[in-house]
Amino acid sequence: FCLLGLEEDFAGGFYHGVIDLPEDYPFSPPKIQFLTENGRFEVGKSICTTFTHYHKETWSSSWNIRTILTALISFMYSDERGIGGLFYSSSRRKALAKKSLKKNLSDARFLELFGDELVTRRIMSVS
């Protein structure tokens, strides 16, 4: 996934991550990791939320990728604690947002998945 179009401290950021679905999805929750530094979640560490593999007891098979990403965005703005959570200052998060596109453009996996078209459209809409 790539989250973009966020507001506040994350405005202008491109946040690349991975949703690792278990073989029995949607009957079991996924693991979620960010690959882009964002100041809210550790890079490369599974995130602990009520909709991830850390909380199988609260998982519902009604969750889908869209609802997972919507909930993940909500967690970006929250102060909830958990494994993989970070609480960088607003200024640090804004600095990371500005650097995120350049960092992702040097990642072959990001370019393979999202390609120049996504990046070009986003850059043009910001200009």
Secondary structure by P-SEA (a helix, b strand, c coil): ccccccccccccbbbbbbbccccccccbbbbbbbccccccccccccccccccccccccccccccaaaaaaaaaaaaaccccccccccccaaaaaaaaaaaaaaaaacaaaaaaccaaaaaaaaaaac
